[in-house]
Amino acid sequence: MLANVHKYFWLCYLLLPALLGAAVGHLAAVGTDIWLSKPLSSTWKKTPVPEPKTASLPLNAYETILQRNIFDSRGPATGSLAAAALNDTAGATARATNLVLLGTMVAADRSLALLSIEQETALLHIDEELPGGGRIKLIERQRIVIGWSDGSEQELRVSDEAPAVTTQAAIQGGQGIRAAGDNRWLVSRNEIEKARADLNQLLKSARLEPKIVGGVTQGFLVRMVRSNSLVAQLGIKRGDLIKEVNGVPLDSPEKALQVFQQLREAKKVSVNLLRRGKPLTYSYEVD
């Protein structure tokens, strides 16, 4: 018996690996079936990532995009520039309504401007201060430039909107001035009031320039006189050199415009002048 066992024992060595392989394969198959039959663990599931919700912005949040130059973000906002332009225009308009240039006297650094400010007449030099923080930067014939504290500039000109003088008005004006003898005239109060009511037109009716010799003002030379104007009817002619008014020598632009202001209330006026080198004295009386 033992001899037979030993005789066929080698067959066991041959069958044992096959049996072990079959057993292992069976176990693997069973394990796989079990693993596939169970639902996947939550740890193996891909957890969906929620998309962030974008909060909706109000329409005015996009206003910057509209105002900015998208091709040059360094540039200023267009809306700001437009607003600034509107503010400058409004400011200039407001200033122009209460400042009226009546006339100028050009004499280098001693030039003067006659202004109506809030219906009050003022005589100002270059660099003098105006209400509102402005200063006169330039005075030229019929024109001045004002610099304001915000850096802006405003130009004022003598208005050209004075009413035209008709022939009938000129005749009536002539009737308001009557000769009373050699170089003497009587001027009606009504004529004076009309001139006072329209100083702009009166100042535009003649142009006077200081005559300066050796740095000294020797009077004011009449460069232009409009025909039929009040100045022409008072006997003043182009080329006259006005030396004194009411005994006050016109030796500076300041005195010239100061005398002009005083004449608005005077009842008697005397004018000393030179005409072609000959001295003349004109006298006027308001009746």
Secondary structure by P-SEA (a helix, b strand, c coil): caaaaaaaaaaaaaaaaaaaaaaaaaaaaaaaaaaaaccccccccccccccccccccccccccccccccccccccccaaaaaaaaaaaaaaaaaaaaaccccccccccccbbbbbbcccbbbbbccccccccccccccccccbbbbbccccbbbbbccccccccccaaaaaaaaaacccccccbbbbbaaaaaaaaacaaaaaacbbbbbbcccccccccccccccccccccccccccccccccccccccccaaaaaaaaaaaccccbbbbbbbcccbbbbbbbbcc
